């Protein structure tokens, strides 16, 4: 199942493949990007259910670390942009601890 963000940033199922693809090119799918030491923590709207319908609520947001001690570590969540922002902040804090040698 594909999802889009409407003008207010709310999720909506999107059965129209071409409209979905145009929406996936918009910069609004980026939630945040934070440089933490040697790492970049990036959170984006995926636009598809990354749980692949395995009986859970849709997983639509992903945070990934590029570089540093936690390179390629990922977190995913469903729900709202606010939940994705909270996931990003928690991931950045974990990366900061790792960069200080705390993990």
VEXNU-344756 format. One record per residue: residue number from 1; residue in one letter; x, y, z of N, C-alpha, C in turn. Coordinates in pm, whole numbers, plus 50000, padded with zeros to 5 digits. Layout:
N
NUM | A | X | Y | Z | X | Y | Z | X | Y | Z
...
This chain:
103
1 | X | 50085 | 49881 | 50000 | 50000 | 50000 | 50000 | 50088 | 50124 | 50000
2 | X | 50054 | 50217 | 49912 | 50127 | 50344 | 49904 | 50052 | 50451 | 49982
3 | X | 50129 | 50544 | 50039 | 50073 | 50655 | 50114 | 50136 | 50784 | 50067
4 | X | 50058 | 50891 | 50077 | 50106 | 51026 | 50046 | 50079 | 51115 | 50166
5 | X | 50143 | 51232 | 50163 | 50116 | 51335 | 50263 | 50034 | 51443 | 50195
6 | X | 49922 | 51482 | 50256 | 49843 | 51590 | 50197 | 49907 | 51725 | 50231
7 | X | 49845 | 51833 | 50190 | 49900 | 51967 | 50209 | 49924 | 52000 | 50356
8 | X | 49845 | 51940 | 50445 | 49860 | 51963 | 50590 | 49959 | 51866 | 50652
9 | X | 50019 | 51776 | 50571 | 50115 | 51681 | 50622 | 50051 | 51556 | 50681
10 | X | 49921 | 51538 | 50658 | 49850 | 51421 | 50708 | 49863 | 51306 | 50609
11 | X | 49866 | 51183 | 50662 | 49877 | 51064 | 50579 | 49746 | 51032 | 50510
12 | X | 49757 | 50982 | 50387 | 49639 | 50933 | 50316 | 49684 | 50821 | 50222
13 | X | 49605 | 50713 | 50215 | 49636 | 50608 | 50116 | 49633 | 50668 | 49976
14 | X | 49720 | 50622 | 49889 | 49728 | 50679 | 49754 | 49731 | 50567 | 49650
15 | X | 49615 | 50533 | 49593 | 49611 | 50427 | 49492 | 49665 | 50469 | 49355
16 | X | 49679 | 50599 | 49331 | 49725 | 50650 | 49202 | 49878 | 50650 | 49197
17 | X | 49935 | 50555 | 49125 | 50080 | 50537 | 49120 | 50153 | 50663 | 49074
18 | X | 50105 | 50728 | 48971 | 50174 | 50846 | 48917 | 50168 | 50963 | 49015
19 | X | 50054 | 50984 | 49078 | 50043 | 51092 | 49178 | 50135 | 51062 | 49296
20 | X | 50140 | 50936 | 49338 | 50228 | 50896 | 49448 | 50374 | 50922 | 49411
21 | X | 50413 | 50884 | 49290 | 50552 | 50904 | 49247 | 50589 | 51051 | 49245
22 | X | 50498 | 51137 | 49200 | 50526 | 51282 | 49200 | 50544 | 51331 | 49344
23 | X | 50461 | 51282 | 49434 | 50471 | 51322 | 49574 | 50600 | 51277 | 49640
24 | X | 50652 | 51163 | 49595 | 50776 | 51111 | 49653 | 50899 | 51193 | 49611
25 | X | 50884 | 51279 | 49513 | 50995 | 51364 | 49470 | 50998 | 51496 | 49545
26 | X | 50898 | 51522 | 49628 | 50891 | 51650 | 49699 | 50985 | 51651 | 49819
27 | X | 51048 | 51764 | 49847 | 51136 | 51773 | 49963 | 51063 | 51757 | 50096
28 | X | 50931 | 51769 | 50095 | 50855 | 51758 | 50220 | 50860 | 51618 | 50280
29 | X | 50909 | 51518 | 50206 | 50919 | 51385 | 50265 | 51036 | 51375 | 50364
30 | X | 51127 | 51471 | 50361 | 51236 | 51475 | 50458 | 51185 | 51535 | 50589
31 | X | 51206 | 51464 | 50698 | 51165 | 51512 | 50830 | 51277 | 51594 | 50893
32 | X | 51398 | 51536 | 50895 | 51511 | 51604 | 50957 | 51641 | 51537 | 50914
33 | X | 51748 | 51614 | 50919 | 51883 | 51564 | 50897 | 51973 | 51634 | 50997
34 | X | 52043 | 51557 | 51079 | 52123 | 51612 | 51187 | 52264 | 51556 | 51180
35 | X | 52364 | 51642 | 51183 | 52503 | 51600 | 51188 | 52541 | 51581 | 51335
36 | X | 52589 | 51460 | 51367 | 52631 | 51428 | 51504 | 52771 | 51369 | 51495
37 | X | 52872 | 51449 | 51526 | 53010 | 51401 | 51514 | 53040 | 51359 | 51371
38 | X | 53077 | 51232 | 51353 | 53109 | 51177 | 51221 | 52985 | 51124 | 51149
39 | X | 52870 | 51134 | 51210 | 52748 | 51071 | 51157 | 52645 | 51173 | 51112
40 | X | 52568 | 51135 | 51011 | 52449 | 51209 | 50973 | 52329 | 51122 | 51006
41 | X | 52235 | 51178 | 51080 | 52110 | 51109 | 51114 | 52003 | 51171 | 51026
42 | X | 51937 | 51087 | 50944 | 51839 | 51135 | 50848 | 51707 | 51060 | 50867
43 | X | 51596 | 51135 | 50870 | 51463 | 51075 | 50882 | 51378 | 51120 | 50766
44 | X | 51312 | 51023 | 50701 | 51229 | 51051 | 50583 | 51096 | 50974 | 50590
45 | X | 51000 | 51026 | 50515 | 50873 | 50958 | 50492 | 50896 | 50858 | 50379
46 | X | 50870 | 50730 | 50402 | 50896 | 50626 | 50302 | 50792 | 50625 | 50190
47 | X | 50667 | 50651 | 50222 | 50563 | 50650 | 50122 | 50502 | 50513 | 50095
48 | X | 50554 | 50412 | 50160 | 50498 | 50277 | 50147 | 50505 | 50210 | 50284
49 | X | 50428 | 50105 | 50301 | 50425 | 50032 | 50427 | 50543 | 49937 | 50433
50 | X | 50646 | 49972 | 50511 | 50766 | 49890 | 50521 | 50745 | 49765 | 50606
51 | X | 50628 | 49750 | 50670 | 50598 | 49624 | 50740 | 50537 | 49524 | 50643
52 | X | 50508 | 49569 | 50520 | 50455 | 49487 | 50412 | 50327 | 49413 | 50452
53 | X | 50243 | 49480 | 50535 | 50113 | 49427 | 50570 | 50115 | 49302 | 50655
54 | X | 50214 | 49288 | 50740 | 50226 | 49169 | 50823 | 50140 | 49177 | 50949
55 | X | 50022 | 49238 | 50938 | 49930 | 49241 | 51050 | 49953 | 49353 | 51149
56 | X | 50047 | 49438 | 51121 | 50076 | 49551 | 51208 | 50024 | 49678 | 51143
57 | X | 50027 | 49786 | 51220 | 49994 | 49914 | 51159 | 50106 | 49950 | 51061
58 | X | 50078 | 50032 | 50962 | 50178 | 50064 | 50860 | 50303 | 50129 | 50919
59 | X | 50418 | 50090 | 50867 | 50547 | 50148 | 50902 | 50585 | 50240 | 50786
60 | X | 50583 | 50372 | 50812 | 50592 | 50468 | 50703 | 50709 | 50565 | 50711
61 | X | 50783 | 50564 | 50820 | 50892 | 50660 | 50842 | 51019 | 50583 | 50874
62 | X | 51134 | 50635 | 50829 | 51261 | 50567 | 50855 | 51368 | 50669 | 50893
63 | X | 51444 | 50633 | 50995 | 51562 | 50709 | 51035 | 51683 | 50621 | 51008
64 | X | 51784 | 50678 | 50945 | 51906 | 50602 | 50915 | 52029 | 50685 | 50952
65 | X | 52131 | 50614 | 51001 | 52260 | 50677 | 51033 | 52356 | 50649 | 50920
66 | X | 52423 | 50753 | 50875 | 52525 | 50740 | 50771 | 52657 | 50785 | 50830
67 | X | 52754 | 50694 | 50836 | 52886 | 50724 | 50890 | 52893 | 50701 | 51040
68 | X | 53015 | 50708 | 51092 | 53036 | 50696 | 51235 | 53020 | 50554 | 51288
69 | X | 53013 | 50543 | 51420 | 53009 | 50412 | 51487 | 52882 | 50333 | 51461
70 | X | 52771 | 50401 | 51434 | 52644 | 50332 | 51411 | 52603 | 50335 | 51263
71 | X | 52701 | 50343 | 51175 | 52675 | 50351 | 51031 | 52573 | 50246 | 50988
72 | X | 52472 | 50291 | 50914 | 52365 | 50210 | 50855 | 52263 | 50159 | 50957
73 | X | 52271 | 50201 | 51080 | 52168 | 50164 | 51179 | 52038 | 50232 | 51137
74 | X | 51926 | 50160 | 51144 | 51798 | 50217 | 51105 | 51693 | 50196 | 51212
75 | X | 51599 | 50287 | 51216 | 51480 | 50279 | 51300 | 51362 | 50306 | 51208
76 | X | 51250 | 50242 | 51235 | 51129 | 50268 | 51158 | 51010 | 50282 | 51251
77 | X | 50912 | 50360 | 51207 | 50790 | 50374 | 51285 | 50674 | 50404 | 51191
78 | X | 50555 | 50385 | 51242 | 50434 | 50421 | 51169 | 50384 | 50552 | 51226
79 | X | 50258 | 50576 | 51210 | 50199 | 50691 | 51276 | 50224 | 50823 | 51208
80 | X | 50243 | 50923 | 51290 | 50244 | 51061 | 51244 | 50385 | 51117 | 51225
81 | X | 50390 | 51234 | 51165 | 50517 | 51306 | 51150 | 50576 | 51337 | 51288
82 | X | 50490 | 51368 | 51385 | 50538 | 51397 | 51520 | 50610 | 51275 | 51579
83 | X | 50559 | 51155 | 51554 | 50626 | 51035 | 51601 | 50760 | 51017 | 51529
84 | X | 50764 | 51049 | 51401 | 50889 | 51041 | 51326 | 50991 | 51141 | 51380
85 | X | 50945 | 51261 | 51415 | 51035 | 51361 | 51473 | 51090 | 51313 | 51608
86 | X | 51006 | 51250 | 51689 | 51051 | 51196 | 51818 | 51151 | 51083 | 51795
87 | X | 51126 | 50997 | 51697 | 51219 | 50889 | 51664 | 51353 | 50947 | 51621
88 | X | 51350 | 51053 | 51540 | 51473 | 51118 | 51494 | 51553 | 51171 | 51613
89 | X | 51486 | 51239 | 51704 | 51555 | 51294 | 51822 | 51616 | 51183 | 51907
90 | X | 51544 | 51074 | 51927 | 51596 | 50961 | 52006 | 51715 | 50897 | 51936
91 | X | 51708 | 50884 | 51804 | 51819 | 50827 | 51728 | 51942 | 50917 | 51736
92 | X | 51922 | 51048 | 51721 | 52035 | 51141 | 51730 | 52100 | 51135 | 51867
93 | X | 52020 | 51121 | 51972 | 52075 | 51108 | 52108 | 52155 | 50979 | 52122
94 | X | 52104 | 50870 | 52066 | 52177 | 50742 | 52071 | 52308 | 50750 | 51995
95 | X | 52307 | 50816 | 51879 | 52428 | 50834 | 51801 | 52529 | 50919 | 51879
96 | X | 52482 | 51024 | 51945 | 52571 | 51109 | 52023 | 52637 | 51029 | 52135
97 | X | 52560 | 50943 | 52202 | 52620 | 50856 | 52306 | 52724 | 50764 | 52245
98 | X | 52694 | 50706 | 52131 | 52789 | 50615 | 52065 | 52915 | 50689 | 52023
99 | X | 52899 | 50812 | 51973 | 53016 | 50891 | 51930 | 53106 | 50925 | 52049
100 | X | 53045 | 50936 | 52169 | 53123 | 50964 | 52291 | 53181 | 50834 | 52350
101 | X | 53148 | 50719 | 52288 | 53197 | 50591 | 52337 | 53106 | 50528 | 52439
102 | X | 52980 | 50573 | 52446 | 52888 | 50523 | 52546 | 52814 | 50396 | 52511
103 | X | 52832 | 50342 | 52391 | 52764 | 50218 | 52353 | 52862 | 50108 | 52329
